[in-house]
Amino acid sequence: MSTLSQILEHKIIAIVRGVQPEYVLRLAEAMYAGGIRLLEVTMNSADPLTVIREVSARMGDKMIIGAGTVLDAATAREAAAAGARFILSPVLEPEVITTARGLGLVSIPGAYTATEIYAAYKQGADMIKVFPATSASYIKDITAPLPKMHLLPTGGITPENIRDFQQAGAAGFGIGSALVNAKAAITPEYLQQLTEKSRQFIRAIQS
């Protein structure tokens, strides 16, 4: 199964930003236990390439690892070499799309307006990160005239509202601080809470 097919199947991309590198694998394992199968490591975190390399190697095919906050082609190439299988950006940067696609990676640029989303689609984006995801009704408004777009709303999505975004037409979801608290102490109790919170998100989209 292709990476894009797996993203469209599993839907939830857990975003890890600002976590100390030595803890990311433990967080990934806790989320995996709760049903999460997609993980984004942002490039503005500490030592992200090492983290991508380690988590990709240790999790194998169980979890697909991608790189987030990718702003240029060079970073996309570095992330690919470290094992990233999808590339996310907060903005629409054509050279990042071209580079990711050329490397066989899934390209998910950021866009917001209908014009930006369509431009990203025309330039070859596999999915479009809609950021900030202000409301489910906005996703519904965009998908009405642009039904072919795979939209990935990110920011502000919770277990309580994720179903609304799904029914509005979202193809996937980027979940950051609502899932992973970068400031939390990585204790066994926190890891159990993270597993349970992961289950809550999964149950919400499967209900």
LUMLUMMAR-967400 format. One record per atom (N, C-alpha, C, O): x, z negated, y negated. Coordinates in steps of 0.02 Angstrom, whole numbers, padded with zeros to 5 digits, always signed. Layout:
# residues N
XZY ...
END
This chain:
# residues 207
+00042+00000+00060 +00000+00000+00000 +00044+00000-00062 +00093-00037-00065 +00027+00040-00111 +00067+00045-00172 +00061-00019-00213 +00014-00059-00204 +00109-00029-00258 +00108-00087-00301 +00044-00088-00344 +00012-00140-00352 +00026-00030-00371 -00035-00027-00412 -00096-00046-00371 -00139-00083-00395 -00100-00021-00310 -00158-00037-00268 -00162-00112-00255 -00216-00141-00253 -00104-00143-00246 -00103-00216-00234 -00123-00254-00296 -00157-00306-00292 -00102-00231-00354 -00123-00264-00417 -00198-00258-00426 -00231-00306-00445 -00225-00199-00412 -00297-00189-00419 -00336-00229-00367 -00393-00249-00380 -00305-00241-00310 -00339-00282-00258 -00336-00356-00274 -00387-00391-00270 -00277-00381-00293 -00269-00453-00302 -00288-00477-00372 -00308-00534-00381 -00283-00433-00421 -00310-00440-00488 -00276-00491-00534 -00265-00475-00593 -00259-00549-00510 -00233-00601-00554 -00157-00599-00556 -00124-00608-00504 -00129-00588-00616 -00057-00592-00626 -00042-00658-00660 -00061-00668-00718 -00007-00702-00625 +00012-00766-00654 +00075-00755-00697 +00123-00725-00675 +00072-00780-00759 +00127-00769-00806 +00168-00833-00812 +00142-00886-00828 +00233-00827-00798 +00280-00883-00804 +00324-00870-00864 +00364-00824-00865 +00316-00912-00914 +00354-00905-00977 +00383-00973-00997 +00346-01022-01002 +00447-00974-01009 +00477-01035-01036 +00490-01090-00985 +00504-01147-01005 +00484-01075-00921 +00498-01124-00869 +00572-01122-00852 +00602-01069-00849 +00601-01181-00840 +00672-01183-00821 +00682-01144-00756 +00643-01151-00709 +00734-01102-00753 +00742-01057-00696 +00740-01090-00628 +00714-01061-00580 +00768-01150-00622 +00772-01182-00557 +00704-01203-00530 +00698-01221-00471 +00652-01201-00571 +00586-01223-00549 +00538-01165-00532 +00486-01176-00502 +00556-01105-00551 +00508-01050-00545 +00489-01036-00472 +00431-01023-00458 +00537-01039-00427 +00521-01026-00357 +00471-01076-00330 +00425-01057-00294 +00478-01139-00348 +00431-01191-00325 +00362-01178-00354 +00312-01188-00319 +00359-01156-00416 +00294-01139-00446 +00263-01079-00409 +00203-01079-00395 +00304-01029-00395 +00280-00970-00360 +00251-00988-00292 +00199-00964-00272 +00286-01031-00256 +00263-01052-00190 +00197-01091-00194 +00153-01083-00152 +00191-01134-00246 +00129-01172-00255 +00071-01126-00270 +00016-01136-00244 +00083-01076-00313 +00029-01029-00330 +00012-00985-00270 -00047-00969-00259 +00062-00966-00232 +00049-00926-00172 +00003-00964-00124 -00042-00936-00095 +00016-01029-00117 -00026-01070-00074 -00098-01071-00097 -00144-01082-00058 -00109-01060-00163 -00176-01058-00190 -00207-00989-00193 -00264-00982-00216 -00170-00939-00169 -00199-00871-00165 -00171-00821-00214 -00192-00763-00213 -00126-00841-00258 -00097-00795-00307 -00045-00751-00272 -00004-00775-00233 -00048-00686-00286 -00003-00639-00253 +00038-00597-00302 +00079-00555-00282 +00028-00608-00368 +00062-00568-00419 +00091-00616-00471 +00057-00660-00495 +00155-00606-00487 +00189-00652-00532 +00229-00613-00584 +00268-00568-00568 +00218-00630-00647 +00256-00600-00703 +00305-00651-00730 +00286-00707-00749 +00368-00632-00733 +00421-00673-00764 +00437-00640-00831 +00459-00583-00833 +00426-00676-00885 +00436-00645-00951 +00511-00642-00968 +00549-00688-00951 +00530-00589-01001 +00600-00578-01017 +00625-00621-01074 +00685-00621-01089 +00581-00657-01107 +00603-00704-01159 +00606-00775-01132 +00606-00824-01170 +00608-00782-01065 +00621-00846-01033 +00696-00852-01020 +00733-00804-01029 +00716-00911-00998 +00787-00921-00983 +00807-00884-00920 +00775-00889-00868 +00861-00846-00925 +00892-00812-00867 +00841-00775-00824 +00839-00785-00764 +00800-00731-00854 +00744-00701-00817 +00766-00655-00761 +00733-00652-00709 +00822-00620-00769 +00842-00574-00716 +00862-00611-00653 +00847-00589-00597 +00896-00668-00661 +00914-00708-00603 +00851-00735-00569 +00847-00736-00508 +00802-00755-00609 +00740-00781-00582 +00703-00726-00543 +00680-00738-00487 +00697-00667-00573 +00664-00611-00538 +00699-00596-00472 +00667-00585-00421 +00765-00594-00475 +00805-00578-00415 +00793-00631-00360 +00782-00614-00302 +00795-00695-00379 +00788-00748-00330 +00718-00751-00301 +00709-00754-00240 +00667-00749-00344 +00599-00755-00320 +00580-00694-00278 +00545-00701-00228 +00602-00635-00299 +00588-00575-00260 +00618-00580-00191 +00587-00562-00141 +00680-00605-00187 +00714-00610-00123 +00682-00662-00078 +00674-00651-00018 +00663-00719-00107 +00636-00774-00067 +00563-00762-00046 +00544-00781+00009 +00524-00732-00090 +00454-00721-00074 +00443-00657-00034 +00392-00650+00000 +00490-00611-00038 +00484-00549+00001 +00422-00510-00019 +00406-00503-00078 +00386-00485+00032 +00326-00446+00019 +00264-00490+00009 +00209-00465-00002 +00273-00556+00014 +00215-00600+00007 +00189-00600-00065 +00128-00607-00076 +00234-00592-00113 +00215-00595-00183 +00251-00540-00221 +00312-00532-00214 +00215-00503-00262 +00245-00449-00302 +00267-00478-00369 +00228-00510-00404 +00330-00466-00386 +00359-00494-00447 +00367-00439-00498 +00391-00384-00483 +00347-00453-00559 +00356-00406-00614 +00390-00439-00673 +00399-00500-00675 +00409-00398-00722 +00441-00422-00783 +00394-00413-00841 +00362-00360-00848 +00388-00464-00883 +00345-00461-00942 +00385-00464-01006 +00445-00479-01006 +00351-00450-01061 +00382-00450-01128 +00442-00402-01129 +00494-00417-01157 +00433-00344-01098 +00485-00292-01097 +00474-00247-01158 +00421-00216-01165 +00524-00243-01201 +00517-00209-01265 +00556-00144-01269 +00547-00105-01317 +00601-00131-01221 +00641-00070-01225 +00660-00045-01156 +00652-00081-01106 +00684+00016-01154 +00699+00048-01090 +00756+00014-01052 +00754+00008-00991 +00806-00010-01089 +00862-00043-01056 +00840-00106-01018 +00862-00118-00963 +00796-00144-01049 +00770-00204-01016 +00729-00186-00954 +00732-00220-00903 +00690-00132-00959 +00652-00109-00902 +00698-00091-00843 +00684-00108-00786 +00752-00058-00859 +00800-00039-00806 +00832-00101-00775 +00841-00104-00714 +00850-00150-00816 +00880-00211-00790 +00831-00249-00745 +00850-00275-00693 +00769-00252-00767 +00718-00287-00727 +00708-00252-00661 +00700-00285-00609 +00706-00186-00661 +00698-00148-00599 +00756-00162-00551 +00745-00171-00491 +00817-00164-00578 +00875-00177-00536 +00873-00247-00506 +00900-00259-00452 +00839-00293-00540 +00834-00362-00516 +00779-00370-00464 +00775-00421-00430 +00735-00319-00458 +00683-00322-00408 +00612-00321-00435 +00564-00326-00396 +00604-00314-00500 +00536-00310-00528 +00501-00247-00504 +00532-00194-00498 +00437-00253-00490 +00398-00196-00465 +00345-00173-00515 +00313-00121-00505 +00336-00212-00568 +00293-00189-00622 +00322-00214-00688 +00356-00265-00691 +00307-00176-00741 +00335-00190-00808 +00278-00199-00857 +00236-00154-00866 +00275-00257-00889 +00225-00270-00940 +00257-00275-01008 +00314-00298-01015 +00221-00252-01058 +00244-00256-01128 +00187-00284-01170 +00129-00273-01155 +00203-00320-01223 +00151-00342-01269 +00130-00287-01317 +00080-00294-01353 +00168-00232-01318 +00156-00177-01365 +00157-00110-01328 +00175-00106-01269 +00139-00059-01364 +00141+00009-01337 +00206+00042-01358 +00213+00064-01416 +00253+00046-01312 +00319+00076-01324 +00328+00134-01274 +00341+00121-01215 +00322+00196-01297 +00324+00253-01251 +00385+00255-01205 +00378+00273-01147 +00443+00237-01230 +00503+00242-01188 +00501+00192-01131 +00531+00204-01078 +00468+00137-01140 +00461+00088-01085 +00416+00116-01031 +00430+00109-00971 +00361+00148-01051 +00316+00180-01003 +00353+00233-00963 +00350+00234-00901 +00388+00277-00998 +00424+00331-00966 +00477+00305-00917 +00484+00331-00862 +00514+00255-00939 +00567+00227-00897 +00538+00194-00835 +00563+00204-00779 +00486+00153-00845 +00456+00119-00787 +00430+00169-00736 +00443+00163-00677 +00393+00218-00760 +00366+00269-00714 +00421+00308-00680 +00416+00324-00621 +00475+00322-00717 +00531+00359-00688 +00566+00320-00633 +00596+00349-00588 +00563+00253-00637 +00593+00210-00586 +00545+00194-00529 +00563+00157-00483 +00485+00221-00533 +00436+00208-00481 +00400+00142-00488 +00371+00117-00440 +00402+00112-00548 +00370+00048-00560 +00302+00058-00593 +00289+00109-00624 +00259+00009-00585 +00195+00010-00620 +00207-00008-00693 +00241-00057-00708 +00178+00032-00738 +00187+00022-00810 +00123-00007-00840 +00069+00021-00833 +00130-00065-00873 +00072-00098-00904 +00090-00116-00976 +00110-00172-00990 +00083-00068-01022 +00096-00082-01093 +00039-00121-01124 -00016-00123-01097 +00053-00151-01181 +00002-00187-01217 -00030-00144-01270 +00003-00104-01303 -00096-00151-01279 -00133-00114-01330 -00196-00155-01345 -00213-00201-01309 -00229-00137-01400 -00290-00174-01416 -00348-00128-01436 -00402-00133-01407 -00337-00085-01484 -00392-00042-01506 -00404+00014-01456 -00362+00028-01414 -00462+00046-01462 -00478+00102-01418 -00427+00157-01426 -00408+00189-01376 -00404+00170-01486 -00354+00222-01498 -00289+00206-01463 -00259+00249-01431 -00266+00143-01469 -00204+00122-01437 -00210+00125-01361 -00164+00148-01326 -00267+00103-01335 -00277+00103-01262 -00277+00175-01235 -00247+00189-01183 -00310+00219-01270 -00311+00289-01248 -00242+00320-01253 -00222+00359-01210 -00205+00303-01306 -00136+00329-01313 -00092+00306-01256 -00053+00345-01229 -00099+00243-01236 -00060+00217-01180 -00077+00254-01115 -00033+00271-01076 -00141+00267-01105 -00164+00303-01046 -00136+00374-01045 -00112+00397-00993 -00138+00408-01102 -00112+00476-01106 -00037+00480-01095 -00011+00530-01071 -00002+00426-01112 +00071+00425-01104 +00092+00404-01034 +00152+00400-01019 +00043+00390-00991 +00060+00377-00921 +00053+00306-00897 +00073+00291-00841 +00026+00262-00938 +00018+00192-00916 -00028+00188-00855 -00079+00222-00851 -00009+00146-00807 -00050+00135-00748 -00107+00087-00763 -00163+00097-00739 -00093+00037-00802 -00143-00011-00827 -00127-00024-00900 -00072-00007-00923 -00173-00053-00936 -00161-00071-01006 -00177-00144-01015 -00233-00167-01001 -00127-00181-01039 -00136-00252-01055 -00173-00257-01121 -00146-00237-01173 -00233-00284-01120 -00272-00293-01181 -00257-00364-01207 -00278-00413-01177 -00220-00366-01262 -00197-00430-01288 -00205-00432-01363 -00184-00384-01397 -00234-00484-01391 -00264-00540-01355 -00334-00522-01329 -00370-00482-01359 -00351-00552-01273 -00417-00539-01244 -00468-00586-01277 -00480-00641-01253 -00495-00563-01332 -00536-00608-01373 -00603-00625-01341 -00628-00680-01349 -00632-00578-01303 -00696-00592-01272 -00710-00541-01217 -00683-00485-01218 -00753-00560-01170 -00774-00513-01118 -00814-00456-01147 -00811-00400-01122 -00852-00469-01200 -00893-00417-01230 -00849-00362-01259 -00869-00304-01260 -00790-00380-01283 -00744-00328-01309 -00721-00282-01253 -00718-00221-01263 -00705-00310-01195 -00686-00269-01138 -00743-00223-01119 -00731-00164-01104 -00804-00248-01120 -00862-00206-01104 -00869-00149-01154 -00885-00093-01135 -00858-00164-01218 -00863-00113-01270 -00810-00058-01259 -00824+00001-01272 -00750-00076-01237 -00696-00027-01227 -00709+00014-01164 -00700+00075-01165 -00730-00018-01110 -00739+00019-01047 -00798+00067-01050 -00801+00115-01011 -00845+00056-01095 -00902+00102-01100 -00881+00173-01116 -00901+00219-01079 -00841+00185-01169 -00819+00253-01182 -00755+00274-01145 -00739+00333-01142 -00720+00225-01116 -00656+00239-01083 -00657+00210-01012 -00618+00165-00996 -00701+00235-00969 -00710+00205-00903 -00652+00214-00855 -00648+00179-00805 -00607+00262-00869 -00552+00275-00823 -00493+00227-00832 -00447+00227-00791 -00495+00188-00884 -00439+00145-00898 -00441+00082-00855 -00493+00050-00847 -00383+00063-00827 -00377+00000-00792 -00355-00052-00843 -00296-00053-00863 -00401-00095-00864 -00385-00143-00917 -00367-00211-00888 -00398-00235-00841 -00315-00241-00917 -00289-00306-00895 -00293-00354-00954 -00243-00365-00988 -00351-00384-00968 -00355-00432-01023 -00310-00492-01009 -00304-00516-00953 -00278-00514-01062 -00229-00568-01057 -00236-00615-01116 -00242-00593-01174 -00236-00680-01102 -00241-00729-01155 -00311-00758-01160 -00359-00722-01172 -00317-00823-01150 -00382-00856-01159 -00428-00852-01100 -00487-00870-01105 -00404-00828-01042 -00447-00822-00983 -00441-00885-00941 -00386-00909-00927 -00498-00912-00922 -00502-00974-00884 -00544-00964-00821 -00577-00912-00814 -00544-01012-00775 -00588-01006-00717 -00662-01001-00737 -00703-00973-00701 -00678-01029-00796 -00747-01030-00818 -00770-00962-00845 -00829-00945-00840 -00724-00923-00875 -00746-00860-00905 -00719-00797-00872 -00736-00742-00891 -00677-00805-00821 -00645-00746-00791 -00697-00700-00759 -00690-00639-00759 -00750-00730-00732 -00802-00689-00701 -00837-00645-00753 -00856-00588-00738 -00844-00671-00814 -00874-00631-00868 -00831-00569-00883 -00857-00514-00892 -00765-00579-00884 -00719-00523-00896 -00722-00473-00838 -00719-00413-00849 -00728-00498-00778 -00732-00455-00719 -00796-00412-00722 -00793-00352-00710 -00851-00443-00739 -00914-00406-00743 -00915-00357-00801 -00952-00309-00801 -00873-00371-00852 -00868-00325-00909 -00828-00263-00894 -00827-00216-00934 -00793-00263-00836 -00755-00203-00817 -00680-00211-00813 -00645-00162-00801 -00654-00272-00822 -00582-00283-00816 -00559-00269-00745 -00591-00288-00697 -00501-00235-00740 -00473-00218-00675 -00426-00272-00649 -00411-00275-00590 -00403-00315-00694 -00358-00370-00676 -00355-00419-00734 -00387-00410-00785 -00314-00471-00724 -00312-00524-00774 -00241-00553-00779 -00210-00567-00728 -00216-00560-00840 -00154-00595-00851 -00168-00667-00869 -00202-00680-00919 -00143-00714-00829 -00158-00785-00839 -00093-00822-00852 -00049-00825-00809 -00087-00851-00912 -00026-00886-00930 -00035-00961-00931 -00038-00993-00878 -00041-00989-00991 -00043-01062-00997 -00104-01094-00967 -00104-01154-00953 -00157-01055-00956 -00216-01083-00922 -00202-01097-00849 -00241-01132-00816 -00146-01071-00824 -00126-01083-00754 -00061-01123-00750 -00058-01174-00717 -00009-01100-00785 +00057-01131-00781 +00072-01167-00846 +00075-01135-00899 +00082-01231-00842 +00103-01271-00899 +00179-01276-00899 +00208-01313-00860 +00210-01239-00944 +00283-01235-00945 +00316-01302-00963 +00375-01312-00949 +00278-01347-00994 +00306-01411-01016 +00295-01467-00966 +00320-01522-00975 +00258-01453-00913 +00243-01506-00865 +00304-01522-00822 +00345-01479-00807 +00309-01585-00803 +00360-01606-00756 +00342-01578-00687 +00285-01582-00665 +00392-01549-00654 +00380-01516-00590 +00382-01569-00534 +00432-01576-00499 +00328-01605-00527 +00321-01657-00477 +00278-01632-00419 +00244-01581-00427 +00280-01665-00362 +00236-01645-00307 +00162-01645-00328 +00123-01603-00306 +00143-01692-00371 +00074-01696-00395 +00057-01635-00437 +00003-01605-00429 +00103-01616-00481 +00090-01557-00522 +00084-01494-00479 +00041-01452-00491 +00127-01487-00430 +00125-01428-00386 +00060-01425-00348 +00033-01371-00337 +00034-01482-00327 -00031-01484-00293 -00086-01462-00341 -00132-01425-00322 -00082-01486-00404 -00131-01467-00454 -00128-01392-00467 -00180-01359-00476 -00067-01364-00468 -00058-01292-00480 -00089-01251-00423 -00120-01200-00435 -00080-01274-00362 -00110-01241-00305 -00186-01242-00310 -00219-01191-00298 -00214-01299-00329 -00286-01304-00335 -00313-01262-00393 -00365-01231-00386 -00277-01261-00448 -00298-01220-00505 -00296-01146-00486 -00340-01107-00507 -00246-01126-00447 -00243-01057-00423 -00304-01041-00380 -00333-00987-00387 -00323-01087-00337 -00382-01078-00295 -00445-01070-00338 -00490-01030-00321 -00449-01108-00393 -00507-01103-00436 -00514-01033-00466 -00568-01005-00468 -00458-01005-00488 -00460-00937-00515 -00480-00887-00461 -00521-00843-00474 -00451-00894-00402 -00466-00847-00348 -00540-00852-00328 -00573-00801-00319 -00565-00913-00322 -00635-00922-00304 -00681-00891-00356 -00734-00863-00340 -00661-00897-00420 -00703-00873-00474 -00713-00796-00470 -00767-00771-00483 -00660-00760-00452 -00667-00687-00450 -00696-00663-00384 -00716-00605-00378 -00698-00706-00334 -00726-00687-00269 -00798-00708-00261 -00831-00688-00213 -00823-00748-00307 -00891-00775-00300 -00943-00720-00313 -01003-00732-00310 
END
